[in-house]
Amino acid sequence: MIKPLFAALQFLTIFPIPFKTDEKSLAGSSAFFSLAGVVVGAFSALFYLAAEQLQMGAFFASAFAVFGLALASGGLHLDGLADSADGILSHRPREKALEIMKDSRIGTMGTLALVFVILIKCAALSSLTPKLAVTAIILAPCVSRNAMAVSLAIFPCARKSGLANLFSNRKQIVGAVASTIIAILPGFFILKGIQMTGACILAGIILGLLFSFFCLRRLGGITGDTLGAQSEICETAIIILCATAGRNLLG
């Protein structure tokens, strides 16, 4: 139990974990994806609260929070978003699109995707009260990482090698269910808003499934890059949901 948890933290964060990851531990780590997301969110919330204490204004506090989200994951998911945008939106055949996604250079579509995602996150967070903003900052990465676990349990890999294949051909359904259950816990113990938590988890899963289905049709399956892109898309959507519906559900 403890090894998959450490593997999830190593896989999804930059925090130093004194543990040597093996394939077995990593394959079972999806059960703790949402918990790793909570850690990422809590880390990012510290950036937001620090900026708030310094009275830097809502937009600067939001920008610091978005920076914290990127820093905690080492920019891994933003990189996946850029690569996926360059490949998927290139209108090239499947094999060529996958080849473009492996290219470390960033193209026009990747740049636009990064700019818009970062700006939308900052704008949505800056429209919230500090309490709601912290809620969104913690909840969004938790829900988006959980959506990754669900996609890994359902969709095949587009490549015969790569990060996503470490989870392939194994029983990931249990991990997805466990991750979803863990994702509910912030609603009880941290956010005290189970309605909002449930709505966000459901929205994240649905959006993640839709994006992964699109990747299945476009690429023949999911990859590490598309999972990173999915995480960023879901994270942004959850922050928007908190900005639009959070006032009613959380007060």
N, C-alpha and C positions, 0 to 999 in steps of 0.2 A: 504493500500500500504506500509506504513512504518513498520507495524508489520511483514509481510513476509520478508522484507529486513533484519530486525534485526534477525529474525529467521534463515535466511540463513547464516548470519555472525556468529551467535552462533553455528550453526550446523557444519559449514565448517572451522571455525577458532578457535583459543584459545583466541582471543581478548575479553576483558570484555565488554559486552554489557548490559547496565542497562535495561533489559527487560525480563519479564517472558514469556517463550515460551509455547504456548499451541498447541494442535494437529492441530487445524484449521490453525494457522499461519504457522506451519511447513509444512503442506500439500501444502500451497500456496507459499512456499519459493523457489521452483525450478525455478521460473521466474528470481530469482536473483543469481542463482548459478554462472553464469559467472562473475557477478560483484564481488562476494566474491572471485573468482579466481584472479581477477585483484588486489584486496586488498592483497591477499597472495603473488602475484608476486611482487607488489611494495615493500612489506615488505622485501622479499628476495633480491630484487635488491639493497636495502640499505646495506645489508651484502656484496654483491659483490663490490659495489662502495667504501665501507669503506676499504676493502682489497686492492682494486686498488689504493686508495689514499696512503695506507701504502706501496705500491710497493712490495707486497708479491708474485707477479707472477701470471700468468694466472690460473694455476692449483689450487693454494690455494684460489684464488678469487672464482673460480668455486665451490670448496668444501664448502666454506662459504655460497655461494648462495644455494647450495643443502641442506645444514644444515638449512638455513632460510626457505626453502620450507617445510621441515619436521617439523620444530618448529612451523610455523604459523598454521599448521593443527593439531598440537599435536601428530604427528606420526600416526594419525588415518588411513590414506590411506596406509601407509607402513605396518601397522598391518594387514589391509585387504588383501594386496598383499601376505604377508607371510602365512596367514591362507588359502587363496584361493589356493596358490601353493601347500601347504601341502595336502589339500583336493582333489582338482581337479586332481592333478598329481599322486594321490595315487593308481589309477587304482582299487579303491574299488567301490562297488555298491553305488548308489545315496545316500541312507540313511546313510551309513557308511561315505561317503565323507562329507556330511553335519555335521555329528557328529564330525569328525576330525577338521573341520573348526571352531567348537565351542570351541575346546580345546585351552586354553591359551598358552600351550607350543608350541614352534616352532620346526619344524622338519628340515630335510636336505633340502628338496625342497624349503621350506620357506626361509631358510638361503641363499641358492643359489640365489633365486629370489631377495632378498634384496641386496645382494652383487653386482650382475650384474646390477641391475637398478641404484644403486648409482654410480657405477664406470662408466657406460655408460653416465649418466648425466654429471658427472664431466669431462670426456674425451671430450664429444661433446661441452660443454660450453667453455672448455679451448682452443678449436681450433678456437674460434670466436674472432673477434675484440671486444673491450669493448662495442661499440655501438650495435653490433649485439647480444652480450651476454645479455645485458640488455633487448633488444627486446625479445629474447627467454625466459628470466626469467619471464617477465610480461605476454607474450602471452601464454606460455605453461599451467600454471594453469588455466587461463581464459578459454582456449579451452577444457581442460580436464574436468573441472567442468560443462561446457556446455554439453559435451557428456554424463555426468551423467544424466542431466535433460532430454535429449532426450531418453535415455534408460529407465528411469522411466516412461516415457509417453507411451512406446510401450510394454515392457516386463512384464510378471507376476512375482510374488514373488515365490521363491522356498519353503519358509516356511510360516506357518500360523501366525507366530509372528516374530518380529524383526524390525530393523530400516526401511528397505525398505517397510514394510507393512504400515508405517505411510503415505506413498504416494499412496498406492494401492486403487483401487476402487474409485478413484477420477479422475476428468478431468485434466490430466497433460499435454495435448497437448498444451493448451494455455501457460502454464508455459515454455514448451520446446521452443515454438516459440519466446516468450518474451526473454528468456535467450539467444537464438541465435542472436536476433537483438541487444541485449546489448553487446554481444561478438564482434560484428562488430565495436563498437564505438572506441576501442583502436586504430584501423587502421586509424581512422580519426583524433583523438585528441591526441593520445600519440605516436603511432609508426610511423605515417605518411607513412604507407605502406599498402594500402588496398589490394593489390594483395596478399601479404604474409599473411595477416590476413584471407582473404577469403580462400586461399589454406589450411591454417592450420585448420580453422573451419571445412571445408569439410572433410579433412583427419581425424580429431578428431572424427567427427560424424560417418564416415564410419568404422573406427577402433573400436569405441565403440560399434556400432551395431554388428559387426562381433564377438567381444568378448562376448557380451551379448547373441547372438544367440548360440555361443558355450556353454555358461553356461546353456541356455535353454535346449539344447540337453543333456548336461552332468548332470545337477542338477534339471531340470524341471523349471528353472526360475532364477531370480537374487536374491542376498541377499545384505545386507550391506557390507559384506566382498568383494563380487565380484565387487560391485560398487567402493570400495576403490582400488581394484586391477586394475580395468578398468581405474581409474583416474591416477594411477601411470604409467600404460602402455601407455596411451595417452600422458601424460606429457612427458615421455621419448621420444616417437615417434616425438612429435612436436619439441623438442629440437634438435633431429637428423635432422629433416626436415629443421630447421633453419640453422643448420651447413652445410647441403649439398646444399640447394637451396637458402638460405637467401642471399648469396652474389650477386646472380643474380637479386633477386626480390627487395632487399632493398639497395644494393650497399654498 
